[in-house]
Structure formats: structure tokens, C-alpha cells
Amino acid sequence: MPLIWPGGRGRNVLDSGCPYYNTYKTQDGQYMAVGALEPQFYAALIKGLDLEGAELPHQMELPKWGVLAASFQEKFESKTQAEWVEIFGKLDACVTPVLSFDELRLIHIIRNEECLLMSQMEFLNRRLHLN
């Protein structure tokens, strides 16, 4: 892997310079976050974007990161966030939707309710098996 901070702002692995560690706008104006730093995640990213066999620069070819980022952006803009969630939900590619605060709150509420429901079900299950 290239050095983490070899260049100025926006030209490094972890500060939006790296095309496989960045965010991309989708067709519906939402965003997807990509964190495919390791080779197996990068391969899954390429598969999910349907870029297998495409003429792409090598992942570690820093001078060509702009070309790679443009290819990724073009692909991400071709589908909605929901479509990308469906595609990457089946792959281990370190690609996730960027959610709003309201969406995050809703997920938190749902998870809390699921935990409460599971606790209640476990309690009832134990009671039924003890009697």
C-alpha cells in the first residue's frame, strides 16, 4: 500500500485522494461510502461496480487515481443508493450507504425495539421451558 500521507490535502489514501476510500454520489443524489483498502475488498468493489475485465489502472498506481475515481463516480451515478445497497449487501466490499441523521435515528430505534423484543421473547421462552 502506498504511503498514507505522501502528498498534499486530497491526494492521500485517507483524505479523499484514494478512489477506493472515498464517497460517491448516486443517481438519486444520495451517497455511498467506499473503504475497500484491502485487496479482497477492492476486488469485491470492482465486482459490485461491474468493472471486472475493464481497462482500469492498477489499484496502487497513484498517478492514475483520478482515472479510477472517474470510473467509479460514473458507475455510482448510474444507480440509486437503494440499488447499490442491494448490490453491495451481497458482497463483502466495505461499501455502505451514507445515511442522514434521521435515517440513523430510525435505525437506532428499530434496533432498540428489536433488542427489546428479543429480550421479551427470551424471557417468555425461558418461562415456558421452566414450567
Secondary structure in CASP SS format (residue, H / E / C, confidence):
PFRMAT SS
TARGET T0000
AUTHOR 0000-0000-0000
METHOD secondary structure of the structure
MODEL  1
M C 1.00
P C 1.00
L C 1.00
I C 1.00
W C 1.00
P C 1.00
G C 1.00
G C 1.00
R C 1.00
G C 1.00
R C 1.00
N C 1.00
V C 1.00
L C 1.00
D C 1.00
S C 1.00
G C 1.00
C C 1.00
P C 1.00
Y C 1.00
Y E 1.00
N E 1.00
T E 1.00
Y E 1.00
K E 1.00
T C 1.00
Q C 1.00
D C 1.00
G C 1.00
Q C 1.00
Y E 1.00
M E 1.00
A E 1.00
V E 1.00
G E 1.00
A C 1.00
L C 1.00
E C 1.00
P H 1.00
Q H 1.00
F H 1.00
Y H 1.00
A H 1.00
A H 1.00
L H 1.00
I H 1.00
K H 1.00
G H 1.00
L C 1.00
D C 1.00
L C 1.00
E C 1.00
G C 1.00
A C 1.00
E C 1.00
L C 1.00
P C 1.00
H C 1.00
Q C 1.00
M C 1.00
E C 1.00
L H 1.00
P H 1.00
K H 1.00
W H 1.00
G H 1.00
V H 1.00
L H 1.00
A H 1.00
A H 1.00
S H 1.00
F H 1.00
Q H 1.00
E H 1.00
K H 1.00
F H 1.00
E C 1.00
S C 1.00
K C 1.00
T C 1.00
Q H 1.00
A H 1.00
E H 1.00
W H 1.00
V H 1.00
E H 1.00
I H 1.00
F H 1.00
G C 1.00
K C 1.00
L C 1.00
D C 1.00
A C 1.00
C C 1.00
V E 1.00
T E 1.00
P E 1.00
V E 1.00
L C 1.00
S C 1.00
F H 1.00
D H 1.00
E H 1.00
L H 1.00
R H 1.00
L H 1.00
I H 1.00
H H 1.00
I H 1.00
I H 1.00
R H 1.00
N H 1.00
E H 1.00
E H 1.00
C H 1.00
L H 1.00
L H 1.00
M H 1.00
S H 1.00
Q H 1.00
M H 1.00
E H 1.00
F H 1.00
L H 1.00
N H 1.00
R H 1.00
R H 1.00
L H 1.00
H H 1.00
L H 1.00
N C 1.00
END
